[in-house]
């Protein structure tokens, strides 16, 4: 066996990499060498890093329980909007209900009838306030440059420089932060500790659930020992059902089996995304919090989606789509952007018909509502099936450019004076809405019986504010 094959087989890539190396072309040899040089460089550089991933336990439900002087671990509480009927999705349930076998994110009618519980209307603004309070607690101990807010109830922290500062072990630092959150908000937290961001996340999602103190720890060695053969593979962060199904074609059901597949097979199946899968299967993640803070996306888009409360007819759904376009264009103007590409997706009730939609290029970059909504209406009419109940709508604007610096292509048929007047009107609308609320100025379509704009303007993230 050659030296590179030895490296491939025994120091990171498994027998799959060895087979790929020994049977591959010289180019393949170079790819293997590159992959494993990157692997060793990453491992050596990141070896002394310590990351925390801290998550609030049943966050929405805990906030509501504590507000009612209830104990989330002994009292049953569901966060759901009763006005949406028994089919309403439970946004959160207390740990007490999970202990009774109730599934998180279930629908209200799925909760066993013999379980008594309190129903709390979702209050997204309240949850955002508590989330900001928790972030403020982190800032008393950790610099903002070492924090990455992953979601409303979850944060990554680079603990490396703070262990010596506070004279604490990683676990002691995690406990200090968790205790501070508990003391000031009443909310219990769980934590994952890892030598890179991926390991910290998996330690939180998988390992922390198996230990009494709810603090998981993983380095590369313990990851291979404890998680390489863990099933289902979908428990691992960033591996969803679609990826798992594609891996099943090759008899792969856990991360160890991923390491045994030839990289060539993975790259053929997943393209460039295979790199992440290979890294994570080996417990490697080169990205740091500093990298995340410095990242600038090469492509930009704005999007909006809506799940309707009931089945909608073709014409009624068209009205809702126009409302969504209105809001998206105002966001475009507010951010001083222009677009020349739009996307539409339509989902039908109970999957009676496959989703439809498509994309369309505009003649030139613009932020004109009249121009954009006209193209959306035409795309809707060209692609949406009549006579089939509609339940989901999604729209998007792509290829965004800064309106001030973009070299706008001149549309010979455009009325430049009319577009300027429209843009001035849009800025005036934004000013009024910011001062008096989103429902202060509305279009006529917002008053149609099946329109949803007025109700959604009172929501935060699609839920009651």
PyMOL commands that set and color helices and strands:
alter all, ss='L'
color gray80, all
select helices_A, chain A and resi 3-10+14-23+26-46+59-67+82-84+95-99+108-110+124-141+144-146+160-166+170-185+197-205+207-210+220-227+233-235+241-248+255-260+263-281+289-294+314-334+349-351+369-383+416-436+444-447+453-456
alter helices_A, ss='H'
color red, helices_A
select strands_A, chain A and resi 51-56+77-79+92-93+118-120+147-151+154-158+189-194+215-218+301-312+337-348+356-366+390-398+401-402+459-460+463-464
alter strands_A, ss='S'
color yellow, strands_A
deselect
rebuild
show_as cartoon
